[in-house]
Amino acid sequence: MKRKSFKMMEWCKDLFPICRSITGPGIKKTLTYFEKINKNFKRIKFKTNSKIFDWKVPYEWHIYDAYLLHLKSKKKYANFKKNNLHLVNFSKKVDKILTLEKLQKKIYTNKKLKNAIPYVTSYYKKTWGFCMEEREFKKLPKGNYRAYIDSEFKKGHLELSHAILKGSSKKEIFFSSYVCHPSMANNELSGPVVLNALLSHIKKKFKKTKFSYRFVLLPETIGSIAYLSKFERELKEKVFAGYVLSCLGDDGKFTLVKGPNEDCRSSKYLFNILKSKKFNLYNFLERGSDERQYCSPGINLPVSLFCRSKFHYYKEYHSSLDNLNFISEKNLKQSLNVLINLVDFFENNNFPEKTIKCEAKLSKRGLYPSLSKFDTNNPLSEKLKLRSNFLAYANGERTTSEISNIIKVDLKKVEAEQKILIQNKLIKI
């Protein structure tokens, strides 16, 4: 089947100017954009001050304008309308005159990256500030400045969207990405656009999928915590494998951050897709996005992180250099293709699962002799060994092919045995 070419860079260009945060108009506008691309998305809302586990839903942040005005020259610096990274995200309302000396304490720069505006935020403690390139900051003229921030906090909602494609099985493959950062391309937009392209691909390719698929777009950390507070039981029952998508548009190596359990099946499946490529592999000590919530003790979902250059590991991260020139359609498509291959793996493989606890009584089904005797030359013993070993490894996580490799029996013989066990309702796939 010829794969549809999704215009992911166009989506990024449309969304890049929006000043997003964890609440407020920016994230709502972004969710609406994706909901128009994929009508399957449904909005979910959590009221301001609602308690979600150990957290409370914050107020909506509405930002209209912000700048620093040098009173003598009338020149504006750190102009929010030119680049929304100039403002510390979630800044409170301010209108005051300050000397340059006092103002400097409220200006953030990156001394190692002098030509970049850093991304700085303070979601849960009200403060204010501006961000500038270090080289521009050093050239600020002396004198008095007007620090102006026109913002407000309103009661409203924390909002997110999810889409569920129902398959033949209730078991779900889960994909999550975040939509809460302002104008950054790789760290913010690449994950959501690839997620939406994958959702569109699955709808187009499959009339009916074997697995069900769940897609979530939310503000990082607080959004996944809110989502878990509402769907914890459902996710625990249904999620077979899950993936957080982040930083998928640059040209770095693919990266897999494994879940906390060494035998995490989501990590194993993605590892098998990536093993033919050069890729980076990290354990859970290198976590950093919403896998922190999905894999936390008490939740324990089988979720891994998939990205290219890992956050914190590329110099443009959390700065104005993470712009549309830093990502490309080619790189986004390469990331999408990895996930398409992953979906094909799930759809093209069986994961046999034993239906009876402990050993099944095979003799009452005519699948095991009622008379036990020692006979090494009996060809039936090999068949019974295959049957017994198949059932011993049919845990619902291994593919038929994996079981074949483990028990060292030809795949065709294993598949024939699988049919017998399905007919006798001893396994399900």
C-alpha positions, 0 to 999 in steps of 0.5 A: 500500500502506498503511504499517504504523504502527510504535510507535517511541516505545514502543520508545524508552521501553522502552530509554531506562532501560538503561545502555548502553556499548560492552560489557557487559549494557546493550548485550546487553539492547538487542540482545536487545530488537531481536532479538525485534522482528526475528528476522532479526538474528543475534548476532556476538561478539568475545572480550575482547583480540581484535585488530581492526586497530589496536584490541583488544576491551575488557573488559565493563563491569558497573555496579551502583550509584554515588553521592556521599554527603554524610556529615553530611546522609546525602544522596545526590548524582549518584545513578546509579540516578536517572539513569545519566548521573550516572556517567562511563561505564566508570568503575572501582570506587571507595569512598573518602572525599574532601573536597568540594575534592578531589571537585570534580576528579572531577565534570563539568558543562556550564557552558553548559547549567547544567540538564543532566547531561553525558554523559562517558565514558572507554572505553580508559583506566581512570578514574572520575568523576561528572556533575552539573547545573552548578546542582546542583554549585554547591549542594553542601554543604561537608564530606566525601563518600563516592564509591562506584562498584560496577563491575567489568571482566570478560572476555567479548565485544564484541557486535553484531547484523546481519540480511541480507535476500537479494534477487534481486541480491547487491548490498546496500543497507547500513544501520548504527546504534549502540547504545552510549550510555546514556539519550539519546533522539535521539543513541542510540535514534532511529537503531536504532528507525528502522532496525528499523522500516525492516527490518520495512517491507521484510519486510512490503512485498516478497515478494522484493526486487531488492537485498539489504539488510544491517542492522547494530546495533553499538557506535560506532567499536569495533563498526564496526571489529570488523565490518569486520575480519570482513566487509571482503571481503564488504562490498567485494564487495556494498555498492552503497550504505550509510547510517549512521543517527543523530539521527532523532527531533528536529524539525530539518531532515534532514541528509546528510553525504556520503562522501569521494568527490565522486561517492559514489553513496549520497550522490547517491541520498539527495540525490535523495530529499531535494532536494524538502525543506529539508535540510542538506548537509555534506561528509565534513569534518563526519563523526562516526559510523561513516561514519569507519570504513566510508569510511576509506582501504583500506575505501572503502565508498560510505557516507553519514550520514543524520540530522536535527539533526546531532550536536554541532549541537543544544544538547541533544546528549550531555546529559540534555536529549536525553530522550524529550521531545526526540523524537516519533513524528511526527519518527521517522515522517518520518525513516522515510518518507525511508528508505522512499522511498529503498528504493522508489527502489532497488527501482523503478529499473534500474541497467544495467551493461555486462558487457564490458570496453572496447567490445563487438564489436557487429557479430558480434551483428548490432547494428552494420554490418560496412561502415563508410561516411559517411552523415548521412541514414541513420536507422540512425546515430541508432540506433547512436549511442543504442546506443553512448552507452547502453553508454558510460554503463552503469556500474551506478550510473546509472539508466536514466532518468539515462542517458536524460537524459545522452544526451538521448534519450527514455526509451521509446527508451532502455528499448527499447534496454535490452531489446535489450542485455539480450537480447544479454547486453551489459548486466545490471540 
